Amino acid sequence: MSKKRTLVIGDIHSGLRALEQVLEKAEVTSEDQIIFLGDYVDGWSTALETIDFLRALHKTHNCIFIRGNHDELCYDWLKKGKDNPLWFQHGGEATTISYEKANAKTIAEHLDFYESLENYYLDSENRLFLHAGFTNLKGVRYEYFTKTFYWDRTLWELAQSLNPNLSEDDELYPSRLKHYNEIYIGHTPISKKRSDVVPKMAANVWNLDTGAAFKGPLSMLDIDTKEIWQSEPVCTLYPSERGRN
C-alpha cells in the first residue's frame, strides 16, 4: 500500500505538458495531496487547457490551489475586461489567445475556479504555503493587504539575505520567519536563464519557482522527504514559442 504524500508544485505558467510530465514521473495517485502554489496561466500557449486539466484533476485527487498574481490578473481580464499592458507583455498575450477557444460555459467554469483559489494554506504541522509572501510581523492571519500574499517579494529577499549563523533566539532574527516551521512559495524565479535550476531553501523558506515560464523546468517537491521531480525545461516542450523569454 502506497504511503500518502504531500506534494507541492511551483509556478506552471500554462505549461500543461510540463505538469503532465512531473505528475507521471512522481507516479502521483489519488492518495497523495497536491498543493499548487499559483500562477497557473500566462506564459505558454495552453492556458485554457491547463485550467481544464486542473479542474478535472481536482475531481479525482486531493488538491489545494493557491492564488497567484497572474491568476488574479487573468481573472480581472475575464470578469471585468481589465486589460493591463504589463500583464499582456508578461505572458498575458498568450493567455488571451488561448481563451479565444473558450465558449461562455467554459469561461464561467474558469471564473469559478479562479474565485475558489486560496490566498494561503496552513497545514496541521504548521507549514505555510502561499504564492509570494507576507509582510505582517505577526504572520499571515494579521496581514492587512491580501494582495501581498500573491505579489510580495520581500519574504524571499529576506530569507536569502539572512545571516545563516543568526540564531532564532537572537533578537535580530526576523519575526516573520518564527511563526512557521516551513514556508513554501513561488512567484520569484530562482533563475530565468538556467535550465538546470532546482528548488532552493533559504532560512526556513522553500522557493519552488524554477523558471518554468522562462528557460527552466517545472518542479514538484515531497515536503516530508524533500525528494524533487522536474519536467524537461518547459521551453523545450513548446519549441515554437517564446514563453516569457
Helices and strands as residue ranges (DSSP letters): E 6-9, H 16-25, E 33-36, H 47-60, E 62-65, H 69-80, H 85-87, I 88-92, H 93-98, G 99-101, H 104-116, E 120-122, E 127-130, G 140-142, H 148-151, H 154-161, G 175-177, E 182-185, E 200-202, E 205-207, E 219-222, E 228-230, H 234-237
